Amino acid sequence: MRTNIVLDDRLVQEALKYAPVKTKKDLIDLALREFVDNKSRLDLTDLQGRIRFRKGYDHKKMRRSVTPAGSVTTPTVVTLPAGVTR
């Protein structure tokens, strides 16, 4: 879709410093994709009361599972109940 828009030049230049793109067109495309991806993520608060954890699951223990070297151990996988979708 072709369209004309007015952009804040300073904001565009700053965004180009952080983005792995070279053109304004690619920057806008990246921004729109990230916006949609961010908005389409599942809000964890929507899952309150809908997730069943395995018996004995201790989320606080998982928080403490960082080794002295700073690496994190693999967390326990929790499966969502049937019918819960992204």
C-alpha angles and dihedrals in degrees: 000000000000119000141154120231136171113235132191102253094209092050091049092050092048092048090050089058090061102034124084090229135092105204134062090234091056090044092055091045091051092046092051093048092049091047092052092044091050094047094046094055116110112260105231092213088065088064095058108134093004100086121082113204122204116266111274094020109156114192091185091057089053090054089055093051094100112120122226089255089061099250118130122230120232111280124228114268116237119200121214119234118257113280096031107118137174 
